[in-house]
Amino acid sequence: MKISTRVGSLRGSATLAVTARAKTLRAEGRDVIGFGAGEPDFDTPASVKQAAWEALREGATKYAPTPGTPALREAVADRMRTHNGIECAASDVVVTVGAKHAAFEIMQCLVDPGDEVVVVTPAWLSYRPMVELAGGSVVECAAGLDQGFKATPERLKACLTERTTAVVLNSPCNPTGVAYSPEEMKALAMVVAEHRSAVLVSDEIYEDLIYPEIDPEAASFSPGSMPELAERTVTLNGLSKSMAMTGWRIGWAVAPGGGGVMAKAMTRLQSQMTSGIPTFLMPAAVRAIADQPSESARMREVFAGRARLVAQLLGDIPRFRVVPPSGAFYAFPDISACFGLRSPKGREVDSAGSFAEALLEESDVAVVAGDDFGEVARDHVRISFACSEEQIRTGVDRIARWVGALH
Ligand code: PLP
């Protein structure tokens, strides 16, 4: 059967592929430690499940408004105003099938063939295919380990041209776990503000998972709250990461600029794609937003402890170089000192991909190779610590032994 050129050359998500492989090996009886999935191991709060049950019982099973019910859009707008300082109305909000679909729609709505989108890398591996499917090209603003994985205003500025349509910033960052300070974020945002027309896409999906215990400067800041950028920022967020609701597929975009043109464009597009999230999930999402402050604070505490543990354990592996994660639930060690060596079972390790594959086959630990996170990410693997401290200790111990046995 014919497949379009566009999709024929599309790579599937490497993180989802590793997660699926780890599940298959587990089903075969292998004791695999999964550091692959970007998914909290907590259960969704009971109050949220209850709200979904009640909505189902009350018959919320018909089509709902495409961008979300008025109650849900208002709940999101209220959170964005009070929590993020972004001036917006319910009509500026579009609720999407996860933040992933919000990002996809934004690229479809913003990018024309020939347009450039600047992405600070290492970056979430879905931005590039989203830009390319829209006909644009990605310009990587590389911020490697030696820069603490942080872009500087000078480097960002050097990436902007008259073809730049959008700049994507993501703090805390997947895959590096690095969170900018508000001052650093403001300085980067000002570079976009000074460009004549570029839109800032601020992906804040991990904003509730920041660890000042590790980096006292790290804190959440929404560039959409800056008067200079209020008209030109689209802010992404959702419930997957901070409320342990990955499988619910609930995200959103808020775009107050231009008299609501972006929200209207996304809604038109969405009306031809998903028609919005399931109706009975809308009241559950309202409940989740109400409960978020206390629930995500509880999870944040646990993640902070894990972040400290991971930084310490990975820091003790002689062949690894690590930036301690100050947000999200990822560490992104440089493993290039392992290249050119052979694994205990004789496999050649010459790339992040061969490292990850051999580690999984020989030591039953799943990590994601850095390649798809950007050019500057090639010598790295992503380790997700969204699992118990016991699993972290066991998994990192296996990694340390395996890496120690490379020869
Ligand atoms: N943005 C970033 C940076 C992510 O890491 C992810 C998920 O991994 C998403 C957006 C999408 O999250 P979801 O579609 O589950 O809401």
Residues whose N, C-alpha, C, O or C-beta is under 5 A from the ligand:
A	BS01	PLP	G38 V97 G98 A99 K100 H101 W124 N170 N174 D203 I205 G238 S240 T246 I250 G251
